[in-house]
Amino acid sequence: MYKQIPLSFPSFNGNESLYTRQAIDSGHLATYGAFIGKFEWKLNTKLRTHESVVLNSGTSALHLAMVLMGIGPEDEVICQSFTFCASANPIVYLGAKPVFVDSESDTWNISPELLEDAILNRISNGKKPKAIVVVHLFGMPAKMNEILEISRKYNIPVLEDAAEAVGSVYEGEMCGTFGQIGVYSFNGNKIITTGGGGALISDDTNILQKARHLSTQAREDLPYYQHLEIGYNYKMNNLAAAVGLAQLEKLENQVKSRRAVNARYRELFKDIPGISFHTEPDSSQSNYWLTAILINSEILGFDAACLQKSLSRHGIESRYLWKPLHMQPVFADAQFYGGKTAQNLFENGLCLPSSADLKLEDQERILAVIKKELAKSFK
């Protein structure tokens, strides 16, 4: 029986037990309690230039951000195609239409050139996009300078989906702090976790105040329940915030450990032609939430699907890269601008186990599986 190696497992070696016990002892487990404010304050100190509202999921944060940006029925919103469906689903929640744009090959994120092409085409068709959703895929910063220049040129705000990029840095600043609104995810497999949770971040106090109000069912500040608008039950609870605070206290160490895991993979695989890595540009520092590789089947003699199955047989969890949203049946009617960059990444890529406490011997087991596949291919 093989020892199981998960794809991305949280690390609970800090104050998680202490803080959750304190939260339980306080009697405040729901959306009121001291740890919510403490978690937000700690997150704000990490961001330096922005403040936050912590919520119950990254998807809630994306939906609420789009509400705050005024997105509504029949609006069009440009969205990176190569991402998880949560980046685009809230567009549909609001009755708007996603317009998907292909990736560029450097960061695997939205192509600035294709982004501008899409904007010009939509404007020529009488539909100026209401917003641009940019994703920092697997923690890799997108080309924000070019994207923001286009955003300013056409006066279209950016919603920065940094769900996978907590702790990633672009041009010396935290990912999530470049758009009008940024969002984070603290899901169970993310670089820090609250079990399930997220955050909305901005440097606009009016946006933050409105987010806080709407996330608690838009209840008015009165001694009885009164509501002047429709709100949402999106606020993070105190118990989750207690876990989040403990996790956030060690964010830098988590990023350092994930980057070390990525560096070890590169060293272990350096003599295997046909495997290439998702690699950060000089201006960026990825948190390497997940180490992603591309498989050249013509060189290796096996493809990503073959390797994924072989790893699974040995108790090693891996994951295909995101299937582009323009290829998803649920978005079959959506506009798409680009070629086959995202499609080729999906068809040839694989995410490897990337937990912060992944051991060298675990990575050597993964290398051994790859060598077995090589041996079978070239018998």
Secondary structure, DSSP 8 states (H G I E B T S, - for coil): ----B-SS-----SSHHHHHHHHHHHT--SS-SHHHHHHHHHHHHHHSS-EEEEES-HHHHHHHHHHHTT--TT-EEEEESSS-GGGTHHHHHTT-EEEEE-B-TTTSSB-HHHHHHHHHHHHHTT---SEEEEE-GGG----HHHHHHHHHHHT--EEEE-TT-TT-EETTEETTSSSSEEEEE-BTTSSS--BS-EEEEES-HHHHHHHHHHTBTTB-SSSS--BSS---B-B--HHHHHHHHHHHTTHHHHHHHHHHHHHHHHHHTTT-TTEEE----TTEE---SSEEEEE-HHHHSS-HHHHHHHHHHTTB--EE----GGGSGGGTTSEEES-SHHHHHHHHEEEE---TT--HHHHHHHHHHHHHHHHHHT-
